[in-house]
Amino acid sequence: MGLALTIEGILSACYHICPSQSNYQFDTSFMYVMAVLIMVKLYQNRHPDINATAYSTFSVVGIAIFIAMVGILDGTLFIWVVFLIGYAALIIILSLKIYYLNFVLYGFNQFQTSYQASGLCKEIFVPLRKARFALVCTANLTNFAILGVGLYVYIDNVTDFGTFLLGLLMANTVLHITYYTLMKITHNERICKESLFFGILSMAFWVAAGIFFLDAATLWTVTPAESRQWNQGCVLLGFYDKHDVWHLLSAPALYFTFLYLMYLDDDICDRQQKDIPVF
């Protein structure tokens, strides 16, 4: 994760030398990598016996980068619809795997057994893991809402496919971190002081960075000459504009986020694996 953050900084610098539609993918590729690595890390914290191989992990990243490239070069309605349908199916499959702790068929067999024993009654539809069910439903609703927003931004030509895909991955990363933190609290685990400190710092920097990010000072989808028309006056030290300040704030925000994740499970580091709750 640290190496991905370093390479992201290098590729972002390469992109900013001469922003264009082609080298924008250099800047975003390792953002995809970081988002996937964070989700894999959080999952393997509680599922050390289910290790995602480097081949499978980076195949997913490669597919995401390829989809982004196709969407950027040919962002037609057909590409958007195919992606939205495929992603909706993926959401449902992953939701079942998360709720049933990877034992999806066993969960359906349990449902069938309960149905045969009790018939079609209210009790068989009541989830056994209520907290997990509520969080998974929240994540599903959020993802489907993002897909709806994606269709809206395509129709109104508000943003491009690459930025939408990046926003989708980042939103899911935030959801996964939030889910993991809430499940720790639900299982009576504490958030250690170091993790809490870095978590608060990261949120403060993200909020400040987001303010400057939303006030766009560049536009990569046009030529460099046209993008310069978006440039604004310097707001920091008579040298940095709002886009520069966004980078100066988002860099420590990412760093503090990684530190938050690094310290997050320090409260259970002395427990045996069999005593650690799985979620």
C-alpha positions as CSV (number, residue, x, y, z in Angstrom):
1,M,0.0,0.0,0.0
2,G,2.9,2.4,0.8
3,L,4.6,1.6,-2.5
4,A,1.3,2.2,-4.4
5,L,1.0,5.6,-2.6
6,T,4.6,6.5,-3.7
7,I,4.0,5.4,-7.3
8,E,0.7,7.3,-7.4
9,G,2.6,10.5,-6.4
10,I,5.2,9.9,-9.2
11,L,2.5,9.2,-11.8
12,S,0.5,12.2,-10.7
13,A,3.5,14.4,-11.2
14,C,4.0,12.9,-14.7
15,Y,0.3,13.7,-15.5
16,H,0.6,17.3,-14.3
17,I,3.5,18.1,-16.5
18,C,1.1,18.1,-19.4
19,P,-2.5,17.1,-18.5
20,S,-4.3,15.3,-21.3
21,Q,-7.0,12.6,-21.8
22,S,-4.3,10.0,-22.5
23,N,-2.0,10.4,-19.5
24,Y,-4.9,11.0,-17.1
25,Q,-5.0,7.2,-16.9
26,F,-1.4,7.3,-15.4
27,D,-2.8,9.4,-12.5
28,T,-5.8,7.2,-11.8
29,S,-4.4,3.7,-12.3
30,F,-2.7,3.6,-8.9
31,M,-5.7,5.1,-7.3
32,Y,-7.5,2.0,-8.4
33,V,-4.7,-0.1,-7.1
34,M,-4.8,1.6,-3.6
35,A,-8.6,1.2,-3.4
36,V,-8.4,-2.5,-4.2
37,L,-5.4,-3.1,-1.8
38,I,-7.2,-1.4,1.1
39,M,-10.3,-3.6,0.6
40,V,-8.2,-6.7,0.3
41,K,-6.2,-5.8,3.5
42,L,-9.4,-5.2,5.5
43,Y,-10.9,-8.5,4.3
44,Q,-7.8,-10.5,5.1
45,N,-7.5,-9.0,8.6
46,R,-10.5,-11.3,9.6
47,H,-10.1,-14.0,6.9
48,P,-6.4,-15.0,7.0
49,D,-7.3,-18.5,5.7
50,I,-8.8,-17.0,2.5
51,N,-5.9,-15.3,0.9
52,A,-6.4,-13.5,-2.4
53,T,-3.4,-14.3,-4.6
54,A,-1.4,-11.6,-6.3
55,Y,-2.7,-13.0,-9.6
56,S,-6.4,-12.6,-8.7
57,T,-5.9,-9.3,-7.0
58,F,-4.1,-7.6,-9.8
59,S,-6.3,-9.2,-12.4
60,V,-9.2,-7.3,-10.8
61,V,-7.1,-4.1,-10.9
62,G,-6.2,-4.8,-14.5
63,I,-9.8,-5.3,-15.5
64,A,-10.8,-2.0,-13.7
65,I,-8.0,-0.1,-15.6
66,F,-9.1,-1.7,-18.9
67,I,-12.7,-0.8,-18.3
68,A,-11.7,2.7,-17.5
69,M,-9.6,3.0,-20.6
70,V,-12.5,1.7,-22.8
71,G,-14.9,4.1,-21.1
72,I,-12.6,7.0,-21.6
73,L,-11.9,6.3,-25.2
74,D,-15.4,5.2,-26.1
75,G,-17.8,6.5,-23.4
76,T,-21.0,5.6,-25.3
77,L,-24.3,4.7,-23.6
78,F,-23.7,1.0,-24.5
79,I,-20.5,0.9,-22.5
80,W,-22.2,2.6,-19.5
81,V,-25.2,0.3,-19.6
82,V,-23.0,-2.9,-19.9
83,F,-20.9,-1.7,-16.9
84,L,-23.9,-0.8,-14.8
85,I,-25.6,-4.2,-15.4
86,G,-22.4,-6.1,-14.7
87,Y,-21.6,-4.1,-11.6
88,A,-25.1,-4.6,-10.2
89,A,-24.8,-8.4,-10.6
90,L,-21.4,-8.2,-8.9
91,I,-22.9,-6.2,-6.0
92,I,-25.5,-8.9,-5.3
93,I,-23.0,-11.8,-5.5
94,L,-20.5,-10.1,-3.1
95,S,-23.3,-9.1,-0.7
96,L,-24.3,-12.8,-0.4
97,K,-20.7,-13.8,0.2
98,I,-20.2,-11.1,2.8
99,Y,-23.4,-11.9,4.7
100,Y,-22.9,-15.7,4.6
101,L,-19.1,-15.4,5.4
102,N,-18.3,-16.9,2.0
103,F,-20.6,-19.9,2.6
104,V,-23.4,-18.9,0.2
105,L,-24.6,-22.3,-0.7
106,Y,-24.7,-23.3,3.0
107,G,-26.8,-20.3,3.7
108,F,-29.3,-21.1,1.0
109,N,-29.4,-24.7,2.3
110,Q,-30.2,-23.4,5.7
111,F,-33.1,-21.3,4.3
112,Q,-34.4,-24.3,2.4
113,T,-34.3,-26.5,5.6
114,S,-36.1,-23.8,7.6
115,Y,-38.7,-23.5,4.9
116,Q,-39.4,-27.2,4.8
117,A,-39.6,-27.4,8.6
118,S,-41.8,-24.3,9.2
119,G,-43.3,-23.4,5.9
120,L,-43.5,-19.8,4.6
121,C,-43.6,-17.9,7.8
122,K,-42.2,-14.6,9.0
123,E,-39.4,-16.1,11.1
124,I,-37.5,-17.6,8.2
125,F,-37.1,-14.1,6.6
126,V,-35.7,-12.5,9.8
127,P,-31.9,-12.2,9.4
128,L,-29.8,-14.0,12.1
129,R,-27.0,-11.5,11.8
130,K,-28.9,-8.2,12.1
131,A,-26.0,-5.8,12.3
132,R,-24.3,-7.4,9.4
133,F,-27.5,-7.5,7.4
134,A,-28.2,-3.8,8.1
135,L,-24.7,-2.7,7.0
136,V,-24.7,-4.9,3.9
137,C,-28.1,-3.4,2.9
138,T,-26.8,0.1,3.5
139,A,-23.8,-0.7,1.3
140,N,-26.1,-2.1,-1.4
141,L,-28.4,1.0,-1.4
142,T,-25.4,3.3,-1.6
143,N,-23.9,1.4,-4.5
144,F,-27.2,1.3,-6.4
145,A,-27.6,5.1,-5.7
146,I,-24.1,5.6,-7.2
147,L,-25.1,3.7,-10.3
148,G,-28.1,5.9,-10.6
149,V,-26.0,9.0,-10.3
150,G,-23.6,7.5,-12.9
151,L,-26.5,7.2,-15.4
152,Y,-27.5,10.7,-14.6
153,V,-24.0,12.2,-15.1
154,Y,-23.7,10.4,-18.4
155,I,-27.0,11.8,-19.7
156,D,-26.1,15.3,-18.6
157,N,-22.5,14.9,-19.6
158,V,-21.4,16.1,-16.2
159,T,-18.3,13.9,-15.9
160,D,-16.4,11.1,-17.7
161,F,-16.4,7.4,-17.2
162,G,-12.9,7.3,-15.7
163,T,-13.7,9.8,-13.0
164,F,-17.0,8.0,-12.3
165,L,-15.2,4.6,-11.9
166,L,-12.7,6.2,-9.6
167,G,-15.5,7.7,-7.5
168,L,-17.2,4.3,-7.4
169,L,-14.1,2.5,-6.1
170,M,-13.3,5.2,-3.6
171,A,-16.8,5.2,-2.3
172,N,-16.7,1.5,-1.8
173,T,-13.3,1.8,0.0
174,V,-14.9,4.3,2.4
175,L,-17.9,2.0,2.8
176,H,-15.6,-0.9,3.6
177,I,-13.6,1.1,6.1
178,T,-16.8,2.3,7.8
179,Y,-18.2,-1.2,7.8
180,Y,-15.1,-2.7,9.3
181,T,-15.0,0.0,12.0
182,L,-18.6,-0.3,12.9
183,M,-18.4,-4.1,13.1
184,K,-15.4,-3.8,15.5
185,I,-17.6,-1.6,17.7
186,T,-20.5,-4.0,17.4
187,H,-18.3,-6.9,18.6
188,N,-17.2,-4.8,21.6
189,E,-13.7,-4.2,20.3
190,R,-12.2,-0.7,21.0
191,I,-10.6,1.7,18.6
192,C,-7.1,2.4,20.0
193,K,-6.0,5.9,20.7
194,E,-3.4,6.0,17.9
195,S,-5.9,4.8,15.3
196,L,-8.6,7.3,16.5
197,F,-6.0,10.1,16.4
198,F,-5.0,9.4,12.8
199,G,-8.6,8.7,11.8
200,I,-9.7,12.2,13.0
201,L,-6.7,13.8,11.2
202,S,-7.5,12.0,8.0
203,M,-11.1,13.1,8.0
204,A,-10.1,16.7,8.7
205,F,-7.7,16.7,5.8
206,W,-10.1,15.0,3.5
207,V,-12.8,17.5,4.2
208,A,-10.4,20.4,3.6
209,A,-9.1,18.8,0.4
210,G,-12.6,18.1,-0.9
211,I,-13.5,21.8,-0.7
212,F,-10.6,22.7,-3.0
213,F,-11.2,19.6,-5.3
214,L,-14.8,20.6,-6.0
215,D,-13.7,24.1,-7.0
216,A,-12.1,22.9,-10.3
217,A,-9.1,24.8,-11.6
218,T,-8.2,22.4,-14.4
219,L,-10.1,20.3,-17.0
220,W,-8.2,17.3,-18.3
221,T,-10.8,16.4,-21.0
222,V,-9.8,19.4,-23.1
223,T,-6.5,20.5,-24.7
224,P,-3.8,22.1,-22.4
225,A,-4.6,25.5,-23.9
226,E,-8.3,25.2,-23.1
227,S,-7.6,23.8,-19.7
228,R,-5.5,26.9,-18.8
229,Q,-8.7,29.0,-19.2
230,W,-9.9,27.3,-16.1
231,N,-6.8,28.4,-14.1
232,Q,-7.4,30.7,-11.1
233,G,-5.3,33.1,-9.1
234,C,-2.8,31.8,-6.5
235,V,-4.3,31.4,-3.0
236,L,-1.3,30.1,-1.1
237,L,2.1,31.8,-0.8
238,G,1.4,33.7,-4.0
239,F,2.4,30.5,-5.9
240,Y,-0.1,27.7,-5.4
241,D,-3.6,27.7,-6.9
242,K,-6.6,25.8,-5.5
243,H,-5.8,22.6,-7.5
244,D,-2.3,22.7,-6.0
245,V,-3.7,23.1,-2.5
246,W,-6.0,20.0,-3.2
247,H,-2.9,18.0,-3.8
248,L,-1.1,19.4,-0.8
249,L,-4.0,18.4,1.4
250,S,-5.0,15.1,-0.1
251,A,-1.5,13.7,0.2
252,P,-1.4,13.8,4.0
253,A,-5.1,12.8,4.0
254,L,-4.1,9.5,2.2
255,Y,-1.1,9.1,4.5
256,F,-3.1,9.5,7.7
257,T,-5.8,7.1,6.3
258,F,-3.2,4.4,5.8
259,L,-1.9,5.0,9.4
260,Y,-5.4,4.7,10.7
261,L,-5.8,1.3,9.0
262,M,-2.3,0.2,10.2
263,Y,-3.2,0.8,13.9
264,L,-6.9,-0.2,13.6
265,D,-6.5,-3.8,15.0
266,D,-3.8,-3.1,17.6
267,D,-6.3,-3.7,20.3
268,I,-6.5,-7.4,19.4
269,C,-2.9,-8.1,18.5
270,D,-2.4,-10.2,21.6
271,R,-5.5,-12.4,21.0
272,Q,-5.3,-15.9,19.6
273,Q,-6.8,-16.2,16.1
274,K,-9.6,-18.4,17.2
275,D,-10.8,-15.7,19.6
276,I,-11.0,-13.0,17.0
277,P,-14.6,-12.4,15.6
278,V,-15.0,-12.9,11.9
279,F,-16.9,-10.3,9.8
